[in-house]
Amino acid sequence: LTAKAVINGLFSGRLNTALHVGTVSPKFFGNMKTLGLMFQRIIALTLATSVVMSVVSTVFASLFLGVALSNFLDVLAVVVATMSLGLSTYLLTIPITFSAFKNGLDLDDVAYPIAATIADVAITVCYALTVNLFFHFGYPGKYAVLLIAVSAAVLALYSLSRGFREERFSKTMRVSLLSLMLVAVIASVTGAILQRINVVAGLWNGNNAAIFVTYPALIELIGDSALVIGSTATTRLVLGLMEPHFSAVKNHAPQIIGAWTASAIAFIPISAASLFLTGTFGLPAFYLLTSVLLATNVLAMIAMTLISFALAILTFKKGLDPDHLVVPIEIALSGTITSTALLAAMFLLPHLAG
């Protein structure tokens, strides 16, 4: 989820910028060369990210979760195949972005969150299909996953061989890989926290399934809210509408409060829907789960607002590219911080209620 969100953010950021500066028109025909180059970078980046993520997660899991290093090739095959199947999401990302741009909608506030949510759902389905195919269909399933992974690797290597002739392509890859290595480490920490959430959720007297139904939405909403805060702050800094000082956060209050409130309100129907879907709906369960989600929102959004605003200022002062450095780190941190906040809320609220 984290890796796909990061790569999707990189692609969306590049596409949004290209539309604003006029190097890409909101249509497929006439833009195939430019879109093709952008997609080549994404294919190569997907393979590189999959390898880095597999290495980091396997080493991390062997050190802290008792997973054998001999499982690396299985992890690599599943991750590469999953991420490769997830490339199909760009067939939706591009037309959504084009449509938003044509209708005068803000790409940061509208197009990216929609595309990111679709990508998260799609990559979850791809992951579930790949894991089941690899582990429950014997050798035919394993060979099918390996075929997908090898085909994607060949396509990525072809993209690399063509792309590295361009200086901008190689620079993009170097900067992106540096940030994605850090993202892989952060995401592995998130996975370890999720493992702990699994343990704590087992103490919830049958309501633990609802926690995992809401978990992806929780990370998605808080991550998108943080990106909206960071993106709008970066835009206002560039336009000279805000001073590059932390004290200027008060001038950004409408954007912060708007993003924060929207995410908090969304958790109420999400809480009810998750309980209905798991067949555990009841007023006590609804009250407890909603309280936990809202407490998680408050804790996580305080941290992510400070981080997003600080990164926006740092990006502006240092002249960094927010698409290739800030956005990936922000997305990865939102998963870790949200998971930590959820774990804290799950520990505290039931005891306070008791």
Legacy VTK file of the C-alpha trace (Angstrom):
# vtk DataFile Version 3.0
C-alpha trace
ASCII
DATASET POLYDATA
POINTS 354 float
0.000 0.000 0.000
2.713 2.465 0.933
4.929 1.743 -2.070
2.026 1.937 -4.501
0.838 5.186 -2.931
4.329 6.670 -3.260
4.764 5.689 -6.922
1.239 6.823 -7.739
2.008 10.124 -6.017
5.162 10.560 -8.100
3.258 9.906 -11.319
0.313 12.131 -10.360
2.643 14.927 -9.298
4.500 14.833 -12.620
1.251 14.655 -14.588
-0.306 17.521 -12.618
2.764 19.702 -13.154
2.882 18.863 -16.875
-0.777 19.843 -17.270
-0.286 23.143 -15.430
2.801 24.198 -17.412
1.284 23.047 -20.701
3.735 20.299 -21.703
0.822 17.835 -21.650
-2.713 18.485 -22.918
-5.700 16.818 -21.185
-6.088 14.200 -23.933
-4.412 10.950 -24.955
-3.845 11.672 -28.630
-0.932 14.023 -29.253
0.632 13.245 -25.868
1.642 9.634 -26.365
5.391 10.344 -26.484
5.391 12.402 -23.272
3.060 10.007 -21.451
5.150 7.093 -22.733
8.310 8.554 -21.201
6.515 9.170 -17.919
5.224 5.605 -17.924
8.707 4.228 -18.685
9.981 5.898 -15.524
7.116 4.437 -13.516
7.742 0.898 -14.859
11.444 1.092 -14.013
10.708 2.658 -10.634
8.135 -0.047 -9.861
10.708 -2.823 -10.354
13.409 -0.986 -8.399
10.992 -0.238 -5.563
9.792 -3.849 -5.466
13.363 -5.142 -5.127
14.308 -2.602 -2.446
11.079 -3.201 -0.545
11.522 -6.999 -0.670
15.110 -6.796 0.607
14.352 -4.354 3.423
11.155 -6.102 4.562
12.771 -9.567 4.507
15.782 -8.396 6.539
13.527 -6.472 8.930
11.186 -9.448 9.350
14.090 -11.850 9.933
15.472 -9.609 12.675
12.239 -8.837 14.508
9.546 -11.310 13.418
11.487 -14.554 13.041
11.026 -14.867 9.259
13.740 -16.913 7.510
15.963 -15.139 4.967
15.459 -18.139 2.675
11.941 -16.811 2.007
13.371 -13.809 0.133
12.740 -15.189 -3.375
9.103 -15.948 -2.515
8.651 -12.429 -1.147
10.357 -10.922 -4.202
8.199 -12.864 -6.673
4.945 -11.934 -4.920
5.883 -8.256 -4.500
7.113 -7.784 -8.084
4.036 -9.538 -9.508
1.673 -7.532 -7.273
3.248 -4.186 -8.084
3.349 -5.069 -11.792
-0.346 -5.917 -11.884
-0.947 -2.628 -10.088
0.410 -0.729 -13.112
-3.039 -1.159 -14.638
-4.342 1.521 -12.234
-2.774 4.221 -14.388
-5.403 3.496 -17.012
-7.771 5.131 -14.494
-5.381 7.698 -12.978
-4.743 9.448 -16.299
-8.389 9.941 -17.419
-9.437 11.015 -13.891
-6.693 13.658 -13.852
-7.563 14.827 -17.370
-11.254 15.097 -16.468
-10.528 17.071 -13.274
-8.247 19.454 -15.168
-10.823 20.033 -17.940
-13.491 20.861 -15.347
-11.270 23.343 -13.526
-10.941 21.259 -10.365
-7.908 21.463 -8.084
-5.710 18.482 -8.976
-4.112 18.338 -5.506
-7.434 18.470 -3.632
-9.566 16.334 -5.958
-7.778 14.318 -8.645
-4.914 12.955 -6.541
-7.023 11.737 -3.561
-9.470 9.983 -5.924
-6.689 8.359 -7.948
-4.818 7.385 -4.763
-7.898 5.722 -3.277
-8.553 3.740 -6.471
-4.890 2.702 -6.524
-5.049 1.492 -2.906
-8.135 -0.623 -3.580
-6.612 -2.024 -6.773
-3.243 -2.912 -5.218
-5.005 -4.623 -2.295
-6.983 -6.783 -4.739
-3.810 -7.516 -6.748
-1.965 -8.487 -3.560
-4.748 -10.807 -2.400
-4.950 -12.478 -5.822
-1.173 -12.885 -6.104
-0.727 -14.311 -2.603
-3.585 -16.779 -3.063
-2.315 -17.799 -6.486
1.226 -18.316 -5.197
0.398 -20.241 -2.007
-2.861 -22.083 -2.744
-2.650 -23.281 -6.356
0.464 -25.414 -6.206
3.146 -25.231 -8.870
0.845 -23.834 -11.605
0.060 -20.870 -9.352
3.729 -20.304 -8.497
4.725 -20.478 -12.165
1.979 -18.011 -13.091
3.220 -15.496 -10.486
6.824 -15.996 -11.603
5.816 -15.453 -15.234
4.169 -12.134 -14.329
7.200 -11.068 -12.274
9.759 -12.039 -14.950
7.733 -10.371 -17.734
7.534 -7.174 -15.697
11.275 -7.311 -14.965
12.091 -7.647 -18.680
9.813 -4.699 -19.489
11.398 -2.614 -16.724
14.938 -3.391 -17.880
13.929 -2.417 -21.413
12.561 0.873 -20.077
15.789 1.458 -18.157
17.945 0.787 -21.225
15.995 3.364 -23.223
15.475 5.880 -20.456
19.045 6.214 -19.191
19.991 7.863 -22.478
18.171 10.895 -21.098
19.846 12.837 -18.313
16.512 13.818 -16.738
15.440 10.159 -16.567
18.592 9.038 -14.721
18.372 12.007 -12.332
14.738 11.184 -11.590
15.639 7.558 -10.867
18.517 8.464 -8.541
16.496 10.936 -6.471
13.425 8.699 -6.369
15.360 5.569 -5.379
17.042 7.417 -2.518
13.699 8.471 -1.081
12.113 5.065 -1.768
14.842 3.263 0.198
13.895 5.402 3.189
10.229 4.741 2.449
10.866 0.969 2.476
12.402 1.191 5.953
9.539 3.335 7.272
6.945 1.016 5.707
8.573 -1.998 7.366
8.169 -0.254 10.728
4.497 0.277 9.853
4.169 -3.446 9.155
5.635 -4.272 12.566
3.175 -1.887 14.244
0.314 -3.514 12.300
1.440 -6.862 13.699
1.120 -5.390 17.196
-2.327 -3.970 16.316
-3.321 -7.505 15.341
-2.417 -8.705 18.830
-4.268 -5.888 20.603
-7.317 -6.231 18.340
-7.653 -9.836 19.495
-8.688 -8.495 22.905
-11.675 -6.635 21.473
-14.290 -9.315 22.124
-15.255 -10.085 18.530
-15.025 -6.539 17.173
-11.442 -6.927 15.946
-12.482 -7.528 12.308
-13.962 -4.025 12.109
-10.574 -2.543 12.978
-8.971 -4.136 9.923
-11.841 -3.113 7.657
-11.305 0.522 8.668
-7.479 0.369 8.690
-6.871 1.080 4.954
-9.423 3.921 4.989
-7.797 5.342 8.112
-4.348 5.484 6.514
-5.746 6.730 3.198
-7.753 9.603 4.679
-5.044 10.849 7.013
-2.380 10.480 4.316
-4.481 12.391 1.782
-5.272 15.105 4.333
-1.575 15.530 5.100
-0.764 15.732 1.380
-3.461 18.368 0.841
-2.000 20.444 3.688
1.550 20.049 2.363
0.649 20.657 -1.300
-1.395 23.770 -0.633
1.314 25.136 1.670
3.964 24.543 -1.022
1.817 26.287 -3.639
1.210 29.307 -1.398
4.942 29.544 -0.626
5.842 29.485 -4.323
3.221 32.133 -5.119
4.508 34.355 -2.309
1.242 34.176 -0.385
2.914 32.828 2.743
6.244 33.416 4.472
8.603 30.402 4.777
8.467 30.397 8.577
6.749 27.995 10.945
4.873 30.880 12.536
2.989 31.220 9.220
1.053 28.069 10.094
-1.684 30.326 11.502
-2.168 31.808 8.023
-2.697 28.300 6.670
-5.368 27.518 9.264
-8.349 27.329 6.831
-6.637 24.632 4.750
-5.524 22.702 7.841
-8.920 22.863 9.568
-10.733 21.995 6.330
-8.627 18.895 5.636
-8.722 17.839 9.283
-12.499 18.257 9.638
-13.249 16.440 6.375
-11.191 13.405 7.435
-12.743 13.346 10.926
-16.321 13.497 9.616
-15.621 10.663 7.176
-14.709 8.293 10.019
-18.264 8.251 11.399
-19.896 6.531 8.382
-16.742 4.413 7.919
-17.116 3.149 11.489
-20.778 2.234 10.944
-20.082 0.611 7.561
-17.236 -1.529 8.917
-19.409 -2.840 11.769
-22.266 -3.651 9.376
-19.892 -5.415 6.974
-18.477 -7.567 9.770
-21.892 -8.242 11.311
-20.977 -6.727 14.684
-22.999 -3.506 14.638
-24.414 -2.295 17.942
-24.484 1.025 19.732
-21.731 0.143 22.279
-19.491 -1.212 19.488
-20.233 1.823 17.281
-19.458 4.230 20.119
-16.171 2.490 20.965
-14.937 2.109 17.387
-15.900 5.675 16.423
-14.165 7.003 19.533
-11.020 5.059 18.681
-11.038 6.289 15.073
-11.612 9.923 16.046
-8.901 9.743 18.711
-6.566 8.234 16.111
-7.451 11.055 13.740
-6.644 13.724 16.317
-3.313 12.187 17.351
-2.176 11.411 13.807
-3.315 14.703 12.251
-1.521 16.795 14.884
1.731 15.030 14.030
1.162 14.967 10.245
0.127 18.651 10.119
3.391 19.675 11.796
5.404 17.338 9.539
3.629 18.419 6.331
4.059 22.099 7.085
7.712 21.659 8.078
8.445 19.678 4.903
6.739 22.332 2.759
8.967 25.029 4.268
12.096 22.848 3.955
11.282 22.088 0.325
10.851 25.765 -0.489
13.994 26.925 1.310
16.271 24.174 -0.057
14.803 24.110 -3.563
13.968 20.405 -3.303
11.556 18.606 -5.614
8.441 17.798 -3.538
7.320 15.137 -6.026
10.465 13.025 -5.661
11.486 13.566 -2.057
8.850 15.128 0.172
5.726 13.329 -1.084
7.186 9.782 -0.701
8.424 10.459 2.827
5.152 12.134 3.786
3.093 9.181 2.520
5.291 6.642 4.314
5.298 8.583 7.577
1.517 8.958 7.493
1.179 5.157 7.548
3.578 4.749 10.477
2.168 7.644 12.499
-1.455 6.645 11.853
-0.719 3.047 12.869
1.030 4.234 16.035
-1.875 6.560 16.848
-4.374 3.721 16.285
-2.400 1.419 18.563
-2.307 4.103 21.275
-6.056 4.758 20.956
-6.829 1.017 21.117
-4.828 0.729 24.325
-6.210 3.822 26.049
-9.907 4.195 25.209
-11.212 0.759 26.265
-9.404 1.164 29.614
-10.792 4.683 30.073
-14.274 3.433 29.199
-13.879 0.617 31.658
LINES 1 355
354 0 1 2 3 4 5 6 7 8 9 10 11 12 13 14 15 16 17 18 19 20 21 22 23 24 25 26 27 28 29 30 31 32 33 34 35 36 37 38 39 40 41 42 43 44 45 46 47 48 49 50 51 52 53 54 55 56 57 58 59 60 61 62 63 64 65 66 67 68 69 70 71 72 73 74 75 76 77 78 79 80 81 82 83 84 85 86 87 88 89 90 91 92 93 94 95 96 97 98 99 100 101 102 103 104 105 106 107 108 109 110 111 112 113 114 115 116 117 118 119 120 121 122 123 124 125 126 127 128 129 130 131 132 133 134 135 136 137 138 139 140 141 142 143 144 145 146 147 148 149 150 151 152 153 154 155 156 157 158 159 160 161 162 163 164 165 166 167 168 169 170 171 172 173 174 175 176 177 178 179 180 181 182 183 184 185 186 187 188 189 190 191 192 193 194 195 196 197 198 199 200 201 202 203 204 205 206 207 208 209 210 211 212 213 214 215 216 217 218 219 220 221 222 223 224 225 226 227 228 229 230 231 232 233 234 235 236 237 238 239 240 241 242 243 244 245 246 247 248 249 250 251 252 253 254 255 256 257 258 259 260 261 262 263 264 265 266 267 268 269 270 271 272 273 274 275 276 277 278 279 280 281 282 283 284 285 286 287 288 289 290 291 292 293 294 295 296 297 298 299 300 301 302 303 304 305 306 307 308 309 310 311 312 313 314 315 316 317 318 319 320 321 322 323 324 325 326 327 328 329 330 331 332 333 334 335 336 337 338 339 340 341 342 343 344 345 346 347 348 349 350 351 352 353
